[in-house]
Amino acid sequence: MPRSSFRAAAALGLAASLAFAFTPALDASSAPKVVTAADLGLDYAPKVVRVDAPTREARNEVAALGLDLTEHASHDYVEVVLHTAADEAKLVDAGFVWEVEIADLVLDESQRIMADRAWAAEVGVSDLPSGRTEYRHLEDYHADIDHLVAEYPTLAKRISIGKSVEGLDLAGIEIGRDVDGPEDGRPVFLMFGVHHAREWPSAEMPMEFAFDLLQGYTDPTHDQHERIVDLLDRGRAIIVPVSNPDGFQVSRRFAEDVSTSSLGNAWKRKNCRYVTGVEQPSGTCIAVYSLGQTGVGVDLNRNYGGLWGGPGASSDPTSGTYRGDAPFSEPETQAIRTLISTRQVTTLITNHTRGHLLLRPVGVKPSTVGPDGLPRGFAPDECFTREDGVDYGLQALGERMTAQNGYSNQFGWELYDTTGTTEDYSYNATGGYGYTFELMPSGGSFHPGYSQVVKEYTGADIKAKNLKAVEGTTIGQQEAERTTSPYGDDCEGDHVQHTTLGGGLRESYFIAFENAVDRRTHSLVTGIAPAGAEITVSRTGDFPLWSGETMTDTVETTMVTTEDGVFEYDVNPSTRPFVASRKIPGSKGFVMTPGEKEAWTVTCSVSGETRGTVEVVVDRGHTIDVGDLCA
């Protein structure tokens, strides 16, 4: 029997016999206890180490070893999870040295469980919008979404964007004025959590933001009431707190069982893909993980079509950064691709942990030669100065957000090269701004005490460091600014002025949502149409993969007019970023590549009949009027 067939048969056969036999201890009233790896009979204590890597080349070399990276690094180290002695031997053989950050992840996790229970008993209700005091399970997210929809029926609705490998729902919540009405041309702020299963705080934060938005819209005494009313009247927020439900469920459940060696599986990173092309019954992942096969799965944050298959993504299925056997091979990334391609997502945030970082496109160093034979260059919108002389580019927005949480605002490649990531795909496909938040303080546990989640969201931590607002000053004048230079020189244009600092992740999310509805940073199509007309904008183009091959990608969105007269459709620029001119390193400094223009196809349909179609080119920050398109 071929190996793949044997593995498939093993997975399917074991699912029924083991998945339901293994039941993690989920009883919150059970007495917690301190447990070490030795107590569980493990020959090797899983640990987190900080590998000395003082150059970008060294960091990429560590990443290429196929070890389990935490996605936390700096200019002189990379953080790695060592699960076995064989993992440690890989570092030794490659000549690396390291410092141990967490010597026993089993001990660390069991101590966290005890501390969280004691803290929850002490405070009763937290300062989060939900008042929650402990990490959610998958069913808690679904219950909270349902609760919010029931509590705010005209503002919130549950959406299902697709299914996981094992058939679990990728549930989300859509929030906006008259949310059950047809799409009405408003822009979308999109937020994800838990692409990586073990990164629990990355789901807690966006879920709390959903509570904040809905409570704030309806409560005139809420500190952000007027702001939230404006945001939800002008745009919609879509939040998918758990993008990897299979993996998260494994990580979350195994972490509660401190009585067996299964506790080690609390640090699962990837999804639950076991055999490519084989339909997996529910429970397969728990079954194979109970056998200790911890390398199972695809790294969803390397599976997107943005230069898929390039640096920082492994072709080895056992690697922590395994990219899958094709771009969008996984149902989870397929679902997210469809969501992004059918909404006008003008700003996107994907949340990860850990490291107090805000990462902006692109994922590979600008001097890296891409599949087109040119250096990848800087994101075309790294700097974007409007006619008013103010910079609204990616770097400037990053500075505004990191002034609230003290994070470092930097390029993704400054950790190490990555390809196939969420925001690189979204930005390349749509032109909507995209960022990765690496939440929580650098170092320490994957699942820090829940009190830290509260501080991170509310900004209590950064307020405690005496970060104070200075009204009327620019971000560049604040000591809180932590950013890298965009091109080795400054962006032209003034910074956006602000009056708040240290508002935590909460304020960072508000700023991102404000960018999503700000027509100065996306585009607008206007025209005349009768009530009930469908206005569709679409664009199809080819994406380069790292191999030099291409994949076809289509963005198509539709709005329905509600009244006779002028319609307004908030859209992203018609030309994708890297089709436009971009700044690349040359022999005598930076040079601009020749740019092209792409068009949106704008169509009007009435009662299923096409009434008119026009091709329009519209740039960022500009408006184009298509006239009486439906005539």
C-alpha positions in Angstrom: 0.0 0.0 0.0 1.4 3.4 -0.9 2.5 5.5 2.1 -0.1 8.2 1.5 -2.9 5.6 1.2 -1.7 4.0 4.4 -1.8 7.3 6.2 -5.2 8.0 4.8 -6.6 4.7 5.9 -5.0 5.1 9.3 -6.5 8.5 9.8 -10.0 7.4 8.7 -9.9 4.2 10.7 -8.5 5.8 13.8 -10.9 8.7 13.8 -13.9 6.6 14.8 -12.1 4.6 17.5 -10.0 7.4 19.0 -11.6 10.7 18.5 -14.5 10.1 20.9 -12.5 7.9 23.2 -10.2 10.8 23.9 -12.0 13.4 25.9 -9.9 16.2 27.4 -10.7 17.3 30.9 -12.8 20.4 30.3 -14.4 20.6 33.7 -13.5 24.1 34.9 -14.2 23.1 38.5 -11.6 20.3 38.6 -8.6 21.1 40.8 -5.7 22.4 38.7 -2.2 21.2 39.5 1.3 21.9 38.5 2.6 19.4 36.0 6.0 19.1 34.3 7.0 17.2 31.2 8.8 14.6 33.3 5.6 14.1 35.3 3.9 13.1 32.0 6.7 10.7 31.1 8.1 12.8 28.3 11.7 12.2 27.5 12.1 15.7 26.2 10.5 18.8 27.7 9.2 21.0 24.8 10.7 24.4 25.1 11.0 27.9 23.5 14.5 29.1 22.7 15.9 32.3 21.3 18.3 31.4 18.5 21.2 33.9 17.9 20.8 35.2 14.4 22.3 38.6 14.0 21.7 39.0 10.3 18.7 38.7 8.1 20.5 35.9 6.2 21.0 34.0 9.4 17.3 34.4 10.4 16.3 33.1 7.0 18.6 30.1 7.5 16.9 29.3 10.8 13.6 29.6 9.1 14.7 27.1 6.4 15.5 24.4 8.9 11.8 23.4 9.0 11.5 24.0 12.8 8.5 25.4 14.6 8.9 29.2 14.5 6.9 31.3 16.8 6.8 34.2 14.3 8.6 36.3 16.9 12.1 37.6 16.0 14.1 40.7 16.1 17.2 42.0 14.3 19.4 39.6 16.2 17.4 36.4 17.0 14.6 34.1 16.0 12.4 32.4 18.4 11.8 28.6 17.9 9.8 25.9 19.6 11.8 22.7 20.2 9.4 19.7 20.5 12.0 16.9 20.5 15.7 16.2 20.8 15.8 15.9 17.1 14.7 19.5 16.7 17.5 20.6 19.0 20.0 18.5 17.0 19.0 20.4 13.8 20.1 23.7 15.4 23.3 22.1 16.7 24.2 20.6 13.3 23.6 24.0 11.6 26.0 25.7 14.0 23.4 27.8 15.9 23.5 28.7 19.6 20.5 29.8 21.7 19.2 30.9 25.0 16.3 29.0 26.6 13.3 31.2 27.1 10.8 28.7 28.5 12.4 25.5 29.6 9.3 23.4 30.0 6.1 24.4 28.1 4.1 21.8 29.9 5.0 23.3 33.3 4.4 26.8 31.9 0.9 25.9 30.6 -0.2 24.2 33.8 1.0 27.2 35.9 -1.0 29.5 33.5 -4.1 27.4 34.1 -3.8 27.7 37.9 -3.0 31.5 37.7 -5.9 32.2 35.4 -8.4 30.4 37.7 -7.2 32.3 40.7 -7.3 35.6 38.9 -10.8 35.0 37.6 -12.1 34.1 41.0 -10.5 37.3 42.4 -11.9 39.8 39.8 -15.2 38.2 38.9 -15.7 40.5 35.8 -12.9 41.9 33.7 -12.6 45.3 32.0 -13.2 43.8 28.6 -16.4 44.8 26.8 -17.7 41.2 27.4 -16.5 41.1 31.0 -14.8 37.8 30.2 -12.1 36.3 32.5 -10.9 33.2 30.7 -10.0 32.1 27.2 -12.9 30.9 25.0 -13.4 27.5 23.5 -14.6 27.2 19.9 -18.2 26.8 21.1 -17.9 30.0 23.1 -17.1 32.0 20.0 -20.2 30.6 18.3 -22.3 31.3 21.3 -21.0 34.8 21.7 -21.7 35.5 18.0 -25.3 34.1 18.4 -25.8 36.2 21.5 -24.7 39.4 19.8 -26.9 38.8 16.8 -29.9 38.1 19.1 -29.1 41.2 21.2 -28.6 43.5 18.2 -30.6 42.1 15.3 -30.5 45.2 13.1 -26.8 45.7 13.5 -25.3 42.2 13.5 -25.7 38.9 11.7 -23.9 35.6 11.8 -22.2 34.6 8.6 -20.5 31.4 7.6 -17.7 31.9 5.1 -17.0 28.2 4.6 -15.9 25.0 6.2 -12.7 23.6 7.6 -10.9 20.4 6.5 -13.0 18.5 9.0 -16.2 20.3 8.2 -16.3 22.8 11.1 -18.0 26.2 10.4 -15.8 29.2 9.8 -18.2 31.4 11.6 -18.0 35.2 11.6 -20.1 38.2 12.5 -21.0 41.1 10.2 -21.7 44.4 11.9 -23.2 47.6 10.4 -26.3 49.7 10.2 -29.2 47.8 8.5 -27.0 44.8 8.3 -29.6 42.5 6.9 -30.3 44.8 4.0 -28.6 44.2 0.6 -25.0 45.2 0.0 -25.3 49.0 -0.4 -21.8 50.0 -1.5 -20.3 50.7 1.9 -16.6 49.7 2.4 -15.6 46.7 4.6 -13.2 46.5 7.5 -12.2 42.8 7.8 -10.4 41.2 10.7 -9.2 37.6 11.4 -7.9 35.7 14.3 -6.3 32.2 14.9 -4.7 31.3 11.5 -2.3 29.5 13.8 -4.1 27.2 16.2 -2.1 28.0 19.4 -2.4 31.7 19.1 -5.5 32.1 21.3 -5.3 35.8 22.1 -5.5 36.5 18.4 -9.2 35.4 18.5 -10.0 37.1 21.8 -9.2 40.6 20.7 -11.4 40.8 17.5 -14.2 39.1 19.4 -14.0 41.8 22.1 -14.0 44.5 19.4 -17.3 43.1 18.1 -18.8 43.5 21.6 -17.3 47.1 21.7 -18.9 48.1 18.4 -22.3 46.8 19.2 -22.4 48.1 22.7 -21.1 51.5 21.6 -23.6 52.0 18.8 -26.6 51.5 21.0 -25.4 53.0 24.3 -25.2 56.9 24.3 -23.0 56.7 27.4 -20.4 54.6 25.8 -17.1 56.5 25.6 -17.0 56.0 21.8 -20.7 56.2 21.0 -20.6 58.9 18.4 -17.5 57.6 16.7 -19.0 54.1 16.4 -22.3 55.3 15.1 -20.4 57.2 12.4 -18.3 54.1 11.5 -21.2 51.6 11.3 -23.3 54.1 9.3 -20.4 54.6 6.8 -19.0 51.0 6.6 -19.3 47.4 7.7 -17.1 45.3 9.9 -16.6 41.6 9.3 -14.9 39.6 12.1 -13.9 36.0 11.8 -12.3 35.2 15.1 -11.2 31.7 14.4 -9.8 31.0 10.9 -8.5 27.6 11.8 -11.2 25.9 13.9 -9.9 22.4 13.6 -6.5 23.3 14.9 -7.8 25.7 17.5 -10.1 23.0 18.9 -7.2 20.6 19.2 -4.9 23.2 20.9 -7.6 24.5 23.2 -8.9 21.1 24.4 -5.5 19.4 24.8 -4.3 22.4 26.9 -7.0 21.6 29.5 -5.9 18.0 30.0 -2.9 18.2 32.4 -3.0 14.5 33.2 -1.5 13.0 30.1 1.4 13.7 27.6 -1.3 15.1 25.3 -0.8 18.5 26.9 2.1 18.9 24.6 -0.3 19.3 21.7 -1.5 22.6 23.1 1.1 24.2 20.8 -0.2 23.0 17.5 0.4 25.6 14.8 -1.1 24.4 11.5 -4.5 23.3 10.3 -5.7 19.6 10.4 -4.9 18.5 6.9 -3.7 14.9 7.2 -3.7 13.6 3.6 -4.0 15.8 0.6 -7.3 15.3 -1.3 -8.8 12.9 1.3 -12.0 14.0 2.9 -11.5 13.8 6.7 -14.2 13.0 9.2 -14.6 15.1 12.3 -12.2 13.9 14.9 -9.3 12.8 12.7 -7.0 15.5 13.9 -7.6 14.7 17.6 -7.0 11.1 16.7 -3.6 11.6 15.0 -2.5 14.1 17.6 -3.3 11.7 20.4 -0.7 9.4 18.7 1.9 12.2 18.9 2.0 13.1 15.2 2.4 16.8 15.9 3.7 17.7 12.5 0.3 17.3 10.9 -1.2 20.1 8.8 -0.6 23.0 6.5 0.5 26.5 7.7 -2.5 28.5 6.5 -0.5 31.7 6.6 1.8 30.4 3.9 -1.0 28.9 1.7 -2.4 32.1 0.1 -1.7 33.0 -3.5 0.5 36.1 -2.9 3.8 34.8 -4.4 3.0 31.3 -3.1 5.9 29.0 -2.9 8.6 31.5 -2.3 11.0 32.3 0.6 9.9 31.6 4.1 7.5 28.8 3.2 8.5 25.2 3.2 7.6 22.3 0.8 8.2 19.8 3.6 4.9 18.6 5.1 6.6 18.1 8.5 7.8 21.7 8.7 6.0 24.3 10.8 5.7 26.6 7.7 4.5 23.9 5.3 2.8 25.8 2.5 0.6 23.0 1.2 0.9 21.4 -2.2 -0.7 24.3 -4.1 -1.9 27.9 -3.5 -5.3 27.9 -1.8 -5.2 24.1 -1.4 -7.0 24.4 2.0 -10.7 25.0 2.4 -10.0 27.6 5.1 -7.9 29.8 2.8 -10.3 29.2 -0.1 -13.1 30.5 2.1 -11.2 33.6 3.1 -10.2 34.2 -0.5 -13.8 34.1 -1.6 -14.8 36.5 1.2 -12.0 39.0 0.2 -12.9 38.7 -3.5 -16.6 39.3 -3.0 -16.4 42.4 -0.7 -14.7 45.7 -1.1 -12.2 45.2 1.8 -10.5 48.5 2.1 -8.6 47.7 5.3 -7.7 44.2 6.7 -6.1 43.1 9.9 -5.0 39.6 10.6 -4.1 38.9 14.2 -1.3 36.6 15.3 0.9 36.2 18.4 3.3 37.1 19.7 5.8 40.0 19.8 4.3 43.5 20.0 4.7 44.0 16.3 2.7 45.5 13.5 3.9 44.0 10.1 3.0 45.7 6.8 3.6 44.5 3.2 5.6 43.1 1.8 6.9 39.8 3.1 10.2 39.6 1.2 13.0 42.0 1.2 12.7 44.7 -1.5 16.0 43.7 -3.1 14.8 40.0 -3.4 14.4 39.2 -7.1 10.9 37.9 -7.8 9.4 35.7 -10.5 9.3 38.6 -12.9 13.0 39.0 -12.8 12.8 42.3 -10.9 13.4 43.1 -7.3 10.1 42.9 -5.4 10.5 46.5 -4.3 8.5 48.4 -1.7 4.7 48.3 -1.5 3.5 51.1 -3.9 1.4 52.5 -1.1 4.1 52.6 1.5 3.9 56.3 1.1 0.7 58.0 -0.2 0.4 61.8 -0.1 -2.9 63.3 -1.0 -3.5 66.8 -2.4 -3.9 68.1 1.1 -0.2 67.4 1.7 -0.8 64.7 4.3 0.6 61.2 4.1 -2.0 58.5 4.3 0.3 55.6 3.3 0.8 52.2 4.9 3.7 53.4 7.0 1.8 56.4 8.3 -1.3 54.4 9.2 0.9 51.9 10.9 2.5 54.7 13.0 -1.0 55.9 14.1 -1.9 52.4 15.2 1.3 51.6 17.0 1.2 54.9 18.9 -1.7 53.3 20.7 -0.1 50.0 21.7 3.7 50.6 21.7 4.3 48.0 19.0 7.1 48.2 16.4 5.7 49.3 13.0 7.8 47.4 10.5 7.9 45.5 7.3 7.1 41.8 7.4 10.5 40.9 5.9 12.4 42.5 8.8 11.7 39.3 10.8 12.5 36.9 8.0 11.1 36.4 4.5 7.6 35.1 4.1 5.4 34.4 1.1 1.8 33.2 0.8 0.6 35.3 3.8 -2.9 36.7 4.3 -2.2 40.4 4.0 0.2 40.0 1.1 -2.5 38.2 -0.8 -5.2 40.6 0.1 -3.2 43.7 -0.6 -1.9 42.3 -3.9 -5.3 41.2 -5.0 -7.4 44.2 -4.0 -5.2 47.2 -3.1 -6.9 47.3 0.3 -4.5 48.1 3.1 -3.5 45.0 5.0 -1.5 44.4 8.2 -0.5 41.6 10.6 -0.7 42.3 14.3 1.7 40.2 16.3 -0.2 40.6 19.6 1.0 40.3 23.2 4.4 41.1 24.7 7.4 39.4 23.1 8.7 36.3 24.9 6.8 34.3 27.4 3.9 31.9 26.9 1.8 31.3 23.8 -1.1 31.6 26.2 -0.3 34.4 28.6 -2.4 34.9 31.6 -5.8 36.2 30.7 -5.3 39.3 32.7 -2.6 40.2 30.1 -5.2 39.9 27.3 -7.4 42.4 29.2 -4.5 44.9 29.6 -3.5 44.5 25.9 -6.9 45.2 24.6 -7.7 48.2 26.9 -4.3 49.7 26.9 -3.8 49.4 30.6 -0.3 48.1 30.1 0.9 51.0 28.0 -0.9 53.5 30.2 1.0 52.1 33.1 4.2 53.1 31.3 3.1 56.7 31.5 2.5 57.1 27.8 0.5 60.3 27.6 -1.4 62.1 24.9 0.0 65.4 23.7 -2.8 67.2 21.9 -2.0 68.7 18.5 1.3 67.1 18.0 2.1 64.7 15.2 3.0 61.0 15.6 6.5 61.6 14.4 7.1 63.9 17.4 6.0 61.4 19.9 8.4 59.2 21.9 6.0 56.3 21.4 6.8 56.1 17.7 8.6 52.8 16.9 8.9 52.4 13.2 11.3 51.5 10.4 12.1 54.0 7.7 10.2 53.3 4.5 12.9 53.6 1.8 15.9 54.7 3.8 14.4 58.2 3.4 11.2 59.8 4.7 7.8 59.7 3.0 6.8 63.1 1.5 3.9 64.8 3.2 2.9 65.6 6.7 1.7 63.1 9.3 -1.9 62.9 10.3 -2.3 64.7 13.6 -3.9 62.9 16.5 -4.9 63.6 20.1 -4.7 60.2 21.7 -1.9 57.9 22.6 -1.8 54.6 24.5 -5.4 53.5 23.8 -4.3 49.8 23.4 -5.4 47.4 20.7 -8.9 48.7 21.0 -7.9 52.2 19.8 -5.7 50.7 17.1 -8.7 48.8 15.7 -10.8 51.9 15.7 -8.1 53.7 13.7 -8.0 50.9 11.2 -11.8 50.9 10.8 -11.7 54.7 10.3 -9.1 54.1 7.5 -11.5 51.6 6.0 -14.3 54.2 5.6 -12.0 57.1 4.7 -12.4 57.8 1.0 -9.1 59.6 0.9 -7.4 56.1 1.1 -9.6 54.1 -1.4 -11.7 55.0 -4.4 -15.3 55.9 -5.3 -17.5 55.1 -8.2 -20.7 57.2 -8.6 -23.5 57.2 -11.1 -27.2 57.3 -11.7 -29.4 54.2 -11.3 -33.0 53.3 -10.5 -33.9 51.8 -7.1 -33.2 48.1 -6.9 -30.5 48.1 -9.7 -27.5 45.9 -9.2 -24.2 47.7 -9.7 -21.3 45.2 -10.2 -17.6 46.0 -10.3 -15.2 43.3 -11.4 -11.6 42.7 -12.4 -9.7 39.6 -13.4 -5.9 39.4 -13.6 -3.1 37.0 -13.2 -1.0 36.5 -10.1 2.7 35.5 -10.2 3.6 32.5 -8.1 7.2 32.3 -7.0 7.9 29.6 -9.6 7.1 32.1 -12.4 3.8 30.4 -13.1 0.6 32.5 -12.7 -2.8 32.0 -11.2 -6.0 33.8 -12.3 -7.7 35.8 -9.6 -11.1 37.6 -9.9 -12.5 40.3 -7.6 -16.2 40.8 -8.2 -18.6 42.7 -5.8 -22.2 43.9 -6.2 -24.3 46.5 -4.5 -28.0 47.2 -4.8 -29.3 50.7 -5.1 -32.0 51.7 -2.6 -33.3 54.9 -4.1 -33.6 56.5 -7.5 -30.9 58.9 -8.2 -27.2 59.0 -7.5 -25.4 55.9 -6.1 -22.0 55.8 -4.4 -19.9 52.7 -4.4 -16.8 52.6 -2.2 -14.2 50.5 -4.0 -10.5 49.8 -4.0 -8.3 51.3 -6.8 -8.9 49.6 -10.1 -5.1 48.9 -10.6 -3.6 46.3 -8.4 -0.6 47.6 -6.4 2.2 45.7 -8.0 0.8 46.2 -11.5 1.3 49.9 -10.9 4.8 51.5 -10.8 6.8 50.5 -7.7 10.0 51.6 -6.1 12.9 49.2 -6.4 16.5 49.3 -5.4 18.8 50.2 -8.3 22.5 50.6 -8.8 22.2 54.3 -8.1 19.5 54.4 -5.5 15.9 53.7 -5.8 14.1 53.8 -9.2 10.5 53.5 -10.3 9.4 50.6 -12.6 7.2 51.3 -15.6 3.6 51.1 -14.5 0.4 49.9 -16.1 -3.3 50.7 -15.6 -6.1 48.2 -14.9 -9.8 49.0 -15.1 -12.8 48.0 -13.2 -15.7 46.6 -15.3 -18.8 48.4 -14.0 -22.1 46.9 -14.9 -25.7 47.8 -14.2 -28.5 45.2 -14.2 -32.2 45.7 -13.6 -34.4 42.7 -12.9 -31.7 40.4 -14.2 -31.2 42.4 -17.5 -27.9 44.0 -18.2 -28.6 47.7 -19.0 -25.0 49.0 -19.3 -21.3 48.3 -18.9 -18.3 50.6 -18.8 -14.6 50.2 -18.1 -13.2 52.7 -15.6 -9.8 53.4 -14.2 -9.8 55.0 -10.8 -6.9 55.7 -8.6 -6.6 55.7 -4.8 -8.3 58.7 -3.3 -10.1 59.6 -6.5 -13.7 59.5 -7.7 -15.1 58.6 -11.1 -18.6 59.2 -12.2 -20.1 56.7 -14.7 -23.2 58.8 -15.4 -26.5 57.1 -16.2 -25.1 53.6 -16.5 -28.5 52.0 -16.5 -30.0 54.0 -19.3 
